[in-house]
Amino acid sequence: LNVPINLMMKGRLPAVENFRLKTAVDKDAAKKIVESLMKGIHEIFRQNASNLSFQDLYHFSYVLSLNKHGKMLYEEFTKVVRLHMDQSLVQISSTNDEYLLNAIIEAWSSHKIAFEMIRDVLMFMDKNYVQVNKLMSVYDVCLQQFREVIIFHAQVRKRMRSILLENVSLERQGRVIDRGLTKSVL
């Protein structure tokens, strides 16, 4: 028994709660839990994570996955990621060519941090639903959505390619370009 000596000497032992899930989560309760979890993921994307309890978010993911609601959670998660990528696309598309590369790098940096937080929150689902069903991992879904929605968007891709080729041409002419910015995008 690994109990602090001062508790043992006083004759008191700490109460240990049983953390097993006592009841099954039905579909309606699962929907409410998923909704709450998705609100947390929205906040992570909005960079308001300091207001969140990651323990609670992880617990929601755990409870849903344990009660065979992983499919619902996975589908809602992919919708939320797509929604935020679409919102970023609108911002990036409206950026002037002069600042386009900076906008892409800034979006990538903030999304990458969000992707890592979301991966941590949905870790139990990732291991116990995603792998079993041979689906794309949480982090990979985020990366794929960023690439397909933002980088491969026809307008953004065309403008980005033009800017990068122009930078290469300028450097070949002996002009100074922002090499770090160019490398970051590539």
Disulfide bonds with the S-S distance in Angstrom:
none
